[in-house]
Amino acid sequence: MGASGDKLRAKEKIGYAMGDVGSLLVFGLVQSVLQKYYTDVLDLRIVQVMMLFTIARIWDAINDPMWGAIVDRIPERKDGRYRHWIMVFAIPVVLSAILMFVKIPGLSRNGYFIWATVTYILFGMIYTCINIPYGSLAQVMSVNAKDRSSLSVFRSVGSVFGGMPAMVLISMCYITTADGIKVMSYKKIIIGVVIIAVLSLLAYGLCYIWTRERVSRPPMAKRKFSDIWPTIKVLITSRPYMAICFVGMLYLASQMFAQSYYSYLFDYYFDKPSFAMLPIVCQYLPVALLMFGMGPLAGRISKRGLCSVGIGVSGVSSLIIYFTHTHNAWLFIGLCLLVGVGNSFIFLLLWSLMGDAMEYNKVYKNIHDDATSYSFFTLTRKIGQTIAAILVNASLMKIGYKDNVLNTDAITDDILNTMYAHSVLIPAVLYLLIFVLLVFVYPLGRKAVEKLDRDKITASK
C-alpha cells in the first residue's frame, strides 16, 4: 500500500471512472431496457413486474449488508482489500446481465415470471459483490477531500458514458410489423446486450489495472459477523450518512423513473419511440460542460450548496415542463435540458457527499467499515429502483396499459394528458424532496467539511 499523501495521477482517476463505466454498462440495461423488455417481450403483467422488484429488494435487505460485512472482515490480499473483488466478479456480473435477457422459448407467462425473478435477483446479488468493493475503493485511494471530489466527478462522468449504450439500445431495438406497428425486436435486444456486456468486462479490467489502494485501514482485532449490529446502530443514527442515503435513493428513483417511463411516453404521447433516449441525453449533456470546473467550484461554494441549488432548479424546471404541456417532442426534449443543468451538480458530486459522510463517521463515530457503510448506501439506492418501478407501473395501470399494450383505439386526451403529467410531476416531487433533505437535514457544508479534514489530521497524529 502506498502513502496516503501521494497525489492521485490522472491515470488513476480515469481508471476509477472505468469502474463505473463497467457497472453502468450493465446496470444501464436495468435502468433503460429491462422494464419495457419485461412487459413487451416476456409478456409479463404489470403486477408481476412490481412483485419481481419487491421480492428482489426484500432479499437485498439481507444480501447487501451481509456482503459488506464479509468484505470488511476478510484479510487484505496483495492486490488490495477492494480491487481484488472487481476482477473476481467481473465475468460473473456480465454473464448474469446477459442471462436476464435470455428468453427461453415456450415458457408460459408464469414461467417467464419465475425465470425473470431468478435471473434478476441473481444479477442483483453479483452486482452487489462488485459494486460495494468498487464504491469503497475511493476511500482507500485518497483521504483528501479534494481528491474525493475529483474521484466523484470522474466516477459520475464514467457513469454517463456507461449508461449511454443502453439508451441507444432502447431507441434502436424496434421493428415495424406488416401492420405498421412498431414492436421491440428480441434479436436486436440480445445482440445489443451481449455487445454491452463485453464492453463492461473490458472497462472493469482497466479499472483494476489503473487503480491502486494507497490508504491502509487502522489495525483492527479479528471480529465476528455478529459485530455488524453495533456498526448498523451507529450508521442509522448518523445524520449526514442517513441524509445522503435518502438523497441517493430519491435521486436514483427519479433517474430510473424517467428513463423507464419515457419509453412509453414517446411511444404513445409523442408517437416517436425512437426519440426515447434524447431527453435523457439532454439531461446528461451539461455534465460534459460542468465536469471540468466542478472540483474548483465545489471548493469555493460547497458541494452541499451546489447540489441543493441545482436540484431545486431541476424541480422548478420540471414544473415548467408540466405547465408548458407541449405536444412537440423537440420542445419537450429541449426543456429537459433545463432539468439536466440542475441535475448535473448532484450527479457529479453525490459520491463525494457520501465520502464526506463516511469520513464523518470515521472521525467522530470511529466507524471504519467502509464496505459495510457503502452496502447500506447501495441498499437504499436499490430501494430507489423499486420506488421507480412501482411509480412507473402504477402510472401504466392508471392509464389502462393492459396486456402489455395501450389500446390505441381507446386512447383519449385524458389518458395522454395523464401520461404527460406523470412523466414530469413525479420527478419534480422527487427533486424537491431531495432539495429539502440537502438544505434542512444534511449538515456537512463547506465549513463543516474543512473542520472534518482538520480533525481527521489531528486524530491521525
Buried (B, 14 or more C-beta within 10 A) or exposed (E): EEEBEBEBEEEBBBBBBBBBBBBBBBBBBBBBBBBBBBBBBBBBBBEBBBBBBEBBBEEBEEBBBBBBBBBBBEEBEEBBBBBBBBBBBBEBBBBBBBBBBEBEEEBEEEEBBEBBBEBBBBBBBBBBBBBBBBBBBBBBBBBBBBBBBBBBBBBBBBBBBBBBBBBBBBBEBBEEEEEEEBBBBBEBBBEBBBEBBEBBBBBBBBBBEBBBBBBEBEEEEEBEEEBBEEBBEBBEEBEBBBBBBBBBBBBBBBBBBBBBBBBBBBBBBBEBBBBBBBBBBBBBBBBEEBBEEBBEBBBEBBBBBBBBBBBBBBBBBBBBBBEEEBEEBEEBBBBBBBBBBBBBBBBBBBBBBBBBBBBBBBBBBEBBBBBBBBBBBBBBBBBBBBBBBBBBBEBBBEBBBEEBBBEEEEBEEEBBEBBBEBBBBBBBBBBBBBBEBBBEBBEBBBEBBEEBBEBBEEEEE
